[in-house]
Each structure stands twice: as structure tokens, then as C-alpha cells.
């Protein structure tokens, strides 16, 4: 059960207030394309901004200063690049806002009512024609979809009202960018957690479960994927996929040693005394989307400036089960591989487990962890 919280008067509840969520430069100039523009109707961004339909500008003082709003035809199951090229790329010379060194700006946001394939996989597999040199930083939202998956390809069912976000950034905008891999995994998890805090969830209830899930009172509220595409030693693309249970708590088809009981943002807030009205549903959903994009850009900038240090500390401090007894489970079978005290992670995201058999902590780069107090009995390998 979720922990008890102080009651919050619903009429005083305002997620993503301007005090805690100022306008982000990463969203300035964002262009939105959608086959379902009515889905955004009624969403009031924090600040003074209001959505304006069809090629009109949003008040730039709003938290999501959008250049223009364009409706497109419903998307087919075809290749995403064909859609982009057909609708929105008039020539190989794409005019994008200039970015300062280390600055991440989101250029285009695509919102579709339903995606029949994983947008995360599409973004990883896109093949851009060679004449296209100035590629946009993309974010894609599917309100519903099929063939979506989590870590190690595990399928999961989408639900209308939950957030299914995939993003792609192109390092040609950032020629000095180094890539280790683990820092971007940490950035996605931390950005999601911080966005949920801005949505009103108590920070003490939100933890990161190694290595890329976010828990609210030990129940899974979100998960993140990080992928990349390389040409030799050159990084061509960095892709994030983030799923958040916003309005609906998914049903588990079956419980296995590898599953974590789910929870939604709506349910989590209800335990804090906040009941979400229809108006607040839109505020939560769309506000959370833009908050995550802003937080990803914030962490991108910090990693550019500070390297691994800042994000590593933040990630470690937010880990679930830290200094507690856990079991390490095999990713495939769910069988127990080891048991001990979880001592955190190293910069490469390897788990540190203090066991009774060894004086030094044992490293695990793969697997999943469970608290030893987990209710289900798990067999050993």
C-alpha cells in the first residue's frame, strides 16, 4: 500500500506551477504536428500561455512556447521517415533554431492517436537520406499503440491516458559530445523521477529501481529505455523511450518474479488526498510530457558541462533498496543468482552487492533486483 501523506486541498493543487516549473529554453520554437489535435484542447500550460489552434502562435510567456500548430492526416504503420519527409521536410536544408554549445532544443513533436509499431524502435532504425545534414531533435507521442516493449524486448500494453514518449537527438548538433552510455540511462531515469515530483508526488516516495524503473512507494510508475545508433566509432543518434502510468494503473496479465506491481500517477496522488478532475487529467498528461522534455534537456546540459559526476550522485541518491538486503535475479528465468546488501552502483551502472561470501562487493552488470521482503518466493538457480 502507498504510504500515508498529508491531505492536500484539491482546489489548491496546481501541478507544474510556474514557481517550480519555469519556461524551458529547450521548448522554445518547438513545432507540433498531430493527427489528433483535439487531444490537446483544454490543456492550459502553466503561466499565461494558451493553446491556439492551426498555425497560430502560443503566448511566448507560457511554459511551452510553440511556434505553430499543424494537423496532419492519421498515420499509417509505414516508416516514420516517409511520414516526416512527406509532410514536413520541404528540402534537405532544414532550418532549425541555432543552439548554443551543449544546449538541447526539441525541434519537432509528433503526436499520433495510435501507433501500430514501437516509435522507439522506429527512431532507432530510421535511415535518413545522405543529403539531409541538419536533422531535427524529435519527440514522438502515441496516445495508444501496439508492439511496444520495455527492457529486453518484454512486451507491454499501452493504455489511453498513459504517457508513451520516444525521443531522438542527433550528435551532429554537438560535435564535442562524448558518449559513455550509462550517464544517459541515469539522465532518463532522473528526468522522469523529477518530473513526477513536479507533478505533485512526494519525493520521498519516488525511487529509482536499478537500473531504469521509477517506483512510487515500491510500485512501478514509470520506466525508461536508452538506445544509440553508431557508424563505426561515430555516434549518429541517441534515443530515449519513456513510459509513465499517468491516469491508468495497468493490469498485470500474470505475476512473475520479474514483475513489479504497477501504480499510476492518478492513484499515487489520490493517496495524498488529491482527486484528479477531468481538467486536471489534461494538465497532468501534457504537463508531464513537457516537464520530462525540459528535464532531459537540463540533464543533457549538465552532463555536457560536468560530465558524469552530477548525474551519478543524483542517481545513486535516488536508488531504491539502497543499503538493504536484496536478491539479484536472472533476466531470463527470474531465478535468484545472488543475495546480499545493495551498496549502490558504479559509473558503468554495475550493481554493487555485499555478500557474506566475499569481503569485497560483488559486481553485477545484468539482472534485476528485488527486496528480500518481496512477498513472492523466488527459486534459486
C-alpha positions in Angstrom: 0.0 0.0 0.0 1.1 3.5 -0.7 2.4 5.5 2.2 0.2 8.0 4.0 0.6 11.6 3.1 -0.8 14.9 4.4 -4.1 15.8 2.8 -3.9 18.5 0.1 -6.9 20.6 -0.8 -7.8 19.8 -4.4 -8.7 23.4 -5.2 -5.2 24.5 -4.2 -3.5 21.7 -6.2 -1.7 23.0 -9.3 0.8 20.6 -11.0 3.7 22.2 -12.7 3.3 25.6 -11.2 5.4 28.5 -12.6 7.2 28.6 -9.3 8.6 25.1 -9.7 8.4 24.8 -13.5 9.6 27.9 -15.3 9.6 28.1 -19.1 12.3 25.9 -20.5 14.5 27.2 -23.4 14.6 23.6 -24.6 10.9 24.0 -25.7 11.2 27.4 -27.3 10.5 27.0 -31.0 9.1 23.5 -30.6 6.8 22.7 -33.6 4.0 20.3 -33.0 2.4 18.0 -35.6 -0.6 15.9 -34.8 -3.3 13.7 -36.3 -5.4 14.2 -33.1 -5.3 18.0 -32.3 -8.4 17.8 -30.2 -6.5 15.8 -27.6 -4.7 19.0 -26.7 -7.9 21.0 -26.4 -8.5 22.2 -22.9 -4.9 21.9 -21.8 -3.7 25.2 -20.2 0.1 25.4 -19.9 1.4 26.9 -16.7 1.9 30.6 -16.9 -0.1 32.8 -19.2 0.0 30.7 -22.3 -3.0 29.2 -24.0 -3.1 26.7 -26.9 -4.0 28.3 -30.2 -5.2 26.0 -33.0 -3.9 25.8 -36.5 -0.8 27.8 -37.4 -1.2 30.4 -34.6 1.4 31.2 -32.0 1.3 30.4 -28.3 2.0 33.3 -25.9 5.8 33.1 -25.5 5.4 33.7 -21.8 3.8 30.3 -21.5 5.8 27.2 -20.3 5.5 25.6 -23.7 6.2 28.3 -26.3 5.1 26.6 -29.5 5.8 28.1 -32.9 2.9 26.6 -34.8 0.2 24.0 -34.6 -0.3 21.8 -37.6 -2.8 19.0 -38.1 -1.7 16.0 -40.2 -3.5 13.0 -41.6 -3.8 9.9 -39.4 -0.5 8.0 -39.5 -0.2 4.6 -41.2 2.0 1.8 -39.9 4.6 2.9 -42.5 8.1 4.0 -41.9 8.3 7.1 -39.8 10.9 8.7 -42.1 8.4 8.6 -45.0 5.9 10.4 -42.9 8.4 13.1 -41.9 9.7 13.5 -45.5 6.2 13.6 -47.0 4.7 16.1 -44.5 7.3 18.2 -43.0 10.7 18.2 -44.8 10.5 20.5 -47.8 14.2 20.1 -48.7 17.4 18.6 -47.4 18.2 22.0 -45.9 16.1 22.1 -42.8 16.0 25.4 -41.0 16.3 24.8 -37.2 16.9 27.2 -34.4 20.5 27.7 -33.5 21.7 26.1 -30.3 24.5 27.2 -28.0 27.2 24.7 -27.2 25.8 21.9 -25.0 22.2 23.2 -25.4 19.5 20.7 -26.2 16.4 22.1 -28.0 13.5 20.0 -29.1 12.6 20.9 -32.7 9.6 18.7 -33.6 7.0 16.9 -31.6 4.8 14.3 -33.3 1.5 13.3 -31.6 -0.4 10.4 -33.0 -3.7 8.8 -31.8 -2.4 5.3 -32.3 0.9 3.7 -33.3 0.9 0.2 -34.6 4.7 -0.2 -34.1 7.1 0.9 -31.5 8.1 4.5 -32.1 11.3 3.8 -30.0 12.3 1.1 -32.5 11.4 3.3 -35.4 13.6 6.2 -34.2 16.5 3.8 -33.7 16.1 2.3 -37.2 15.4 5.4 -39.2 17.7 5.7 -42.2 18.0 9.4 -43.3 18.9 10.2 -46.9 22.5 11.3 -47.0 21.6 14.7 -48.4 19.8 15.5 -45.1 22.5 17.0 -43.0 20.7 19.2 -40.5 18.5 16.7 -38.6 15.9 17.8 -36.0 15.7 16.6 -32.4 12.5 14.7 -32.3 9.9 13.7 -29.7 7.1 11.3 -30.5 3.9 10.6 -28.5 1.5 7.8 -29.2 -1.7 8.0 -27.1 -2.2 4.3 -27.7 -0.2 1.6 -29.6 0.8 -1.9 -30.1 4.1 -3.8 -30.4 5.5 -1.6 -27.6 8.1 -3.1 -25.3 10.4 -2.5 -22.3 13.8 -3.7 -21.4 15.0 -6.9 -23.2 12.0 -6.7 -25.5 9.4 -7.5 -23.0 6.0 -6.6 -24.5 3.6 -4.3 -22.6 0.2 -3.0 -23.3 -0.4 0.7 -23.8 -3.4 2.5 -22.2 -5.1 5.7 -23.3 -4.3 8.2 -20.6 -0.7 7.0 -20.0 2.4 8.6 -21.5 4.3 6.7 -24.2 7.2 9.0 -25.2 10.1 8.4 -27.6 12.8 10.9 -28.4 15.8 11.1 -30.7 18.7 13.6 -30.6 21.5 13.9 -33.2 25.0 14.5 -32.0 26.0 16.3 -35.2 24.5 19.3 -33.3 27.0 18.6 -30.5 30.4 17.7 -32.1 32.3 17.6 -28.8 29.8 15.3 -27.1 31.3 12.2 -25.6 29.2 9.1 -25.0 29.8 6.5 -22.3 26.2 5.2 -22.3 25.5 4.9 -18.6 25.1 8.7 -18.0 22.2 8.8 -20.5 20.5 5.9 -18.8 20.8 7.8 -15.5 19.5 11.0 -17.1 16.3 9.4 -18.4 15.5 7.8 -15.0 16.3 11.0 -13.1 14.4 13.3 -15.5 11.3 11.1 -15.2 11.5 11.0 -11.4 12.0 14.8 -11.1 9.0 15.3 -13.5 6.8 13.2 -11.3 7.9 15.3 -8.3 6.9 18.4 -10.2 3.5 16.7 -10.8 2.9 16.6 -7.1 4.3 13.3 -5.9 6.3 13.3 -2.7 10.0 13.0 -3.4 10.5 10.6 -0.5 8.1 8.1 -2.2 9.8 8.1 -5.6 12.8 5.9 -6.0 14.8 4.5 -9.0 14.9 0.8 -9.2 18.2 -0.4 -10.8 18.6 0.3 -13.5 15.8 2.2 -15.3 12.4 1.9 -13.5 10.8 4.5 -11.3 8.9 3.3 -8.2 6.2 5.1 -6.2 6.1 3.5 -2.8 7.7 0.3 -4.2 5.2 0.1 -7.1 6.3 0.8 -10.7 5.0 4.1 -12.0 7.4 4.6 -14.9 10.3 3.0 -16.9 12.9 4.3 -19.4 14.9 2.8 -22.3 18.1 4.3 -23.7 19.5 3.3 -27.1 22.0 4.5 -29.6 23.0 4.1 -33.3 26.6 4.1 -34.4 28.6 4.3 -37.6 31.9 2.8 -36.7 33.1 4.8 -33.7 30.8 7.7 -34.5 27.6 8.2 -32.6 24.8 9.0 -35.0 21.7 9.0 -32.7 20.7 8.9 -29.1 17.2 7.6 -28.4 15.2 7.6 -25.2 11.9 5.8 -24.6 9.9 6.7 -21.5 6.6 5.3 -20.3 4.6 6.7 -17.4 1.4 5.3 -15.9 -0.3 8.7 -15.7 -4.1 8.1 -15.5 -4.4 4.3 -15.5 -2.8 1.6 -13.5 -2.1 -1.3 -15.9 -3.4 -4.8 -15.2 -0.8 -7.5 -14.9 -1.6 -10.5 -17.2 0.4 -12.6 -14.8 2.8 -12.2 -11.9 6.3 -13.5 -12.3 9.4 -13.0 -10.2 10.5 -10.2 -12.6 7.3 -8.2 -12.4 6.7 -5.2 -10.1 3.2 -4.3 -9.0 2.2 -1.2 -11.0 0.6 2.1 -9.9 -0.5 5.3 -11.8 0.2 8.9 -11.1 -3.5 9.4 -10.5 -3.6 6.6 -7.9 -0.5 7.9 -6.2 -1.9 11.4 -5.9 -5.2 10.1 -4.6 -3.3 8.7 -1.6 -2.0 12.2 -1.0 -5.6 13.5 -0.8 -5.8 14.8 -4.4 -8.6 13.6 -6.7 -8.0 14.4 -10.3 -10.8 16.1 -12.2 -11.2 15.9 -16.0 -9.5 19.3 -16.3 -6.5 18.2 -14.2 -6.2 15.0 -16.3 -5.1 17.1 -19.2 -2.8 19.2 -17.1 -1.2 16.1 -15.7 -0.7 14.3 -19.0 0.5 17.2 -21.2 2.3 19.0 -18.4 4.2 15.8 -17.5 5.3 15.4 -21.2 6.7 18.9 -21.4 8.3 18.6 -18.0 10.1 15.4 -19.0 11.4 17.1 -22.2 12.6 20.1 -20.2 14.3 17.8 -17.6 16.0 15.7 -20.3 17.4 18.9 -21.7 18.5 20.1 -18.3 20.4 16.9 -17.6 21.9 17.0 -21.1 23.3 20.4 -20.4 24.7 19.3 -17.0 26.3 16.2 -18.4 27.9 18.3 -21.2 29.3 20.8 -18.6 30.1 18.5 -15.6 30.4 15.0 -17.1 29.3 12.0 -15.1 29.7 13.5 -11.6 26.5 15.3 -11.1 24.1 12.8 -12.6 25.9 9.9 -11.0 25.4 11.4 -7.5 21.8 12.2 -8.1 21.0 8.8 -9.5 22.7 7.0 -6.6 20.9 9.1 -4.0 17.5 8.1 -5.5 18.1 4.4 -5.7 15.5 2.0 -4.2 16.7 -0.6 -1.7 20.0 1.2 -1.0 21.8 -0.5 1.9 19.0 -3.0 2.2 19.0 -6.8 1.6 18.1 -7.7 -2.0 18.1 -10.6 -4.3 19.7 -10.4 -7.8 17.5 -12.2 -10.4 18.4 -13.6 -13.8 16.8 -11.5 -16.5 15.6 -14.5 -18.5 14.5 -17.1 -16.0 13.8 -14.9 -13.0 15.8 -17.3 -10.8 17.8 -16.0 -7.9 21.5 -15.5 -8.8 22.7 -14.0 -5.5 21.6 -12.3 -2.3 23.2 -9.6 -0.2 23.2 -5.9 0.8 22.7 -3.4 -2.1 25.6 -0.9 -1.9 24.7 1.2 -5.0 26.2 1.3 -8.5 29.4 2.3 -10.2 29.7 4.8 -13.0 29.1 2.0 -15.6 25.9 1.1 -13.8 27.2 -2.2 -12.4 25.4 -3.1 -9.2 27.5 -3.5 -6.0 26.3 -6.3 -3.8 27.9 -7.0 -0.4 27.6 -10.7 0.3 28.6 -12.9 3.3 30.8 -15.0 1.0 33.2 -12.2 0.0 34.9 -9.3 1.7 34.6 -7.1 -1.3 31.3 -6.1 -3.1 30.4 -8.4 -6.0 29.6 -6.6 -9.3 26.6 -7.4 -11.5 26.1 -5.7 -14.8 23.0 -7.6 -15.7 20.0 -8.8 -13.8 17.1 -7.4 -11.8 16.8 -6.8 -8.1 14.1 -7.5 -5.6 13.8 -6.7 -1.9 14.2 -9.9 0.1 10.9 -8.8 1.8 9.1 -9.3 -1.5 6.0 -11.3 -0.9 6.6 -14.0 -3.6 9.0 -16.8 -3.1 11.6 -17.0 -5.8 13.6 -20.2 -6.6 17.3 -20.2 -6.8 19.5 -21.1 -9.8 
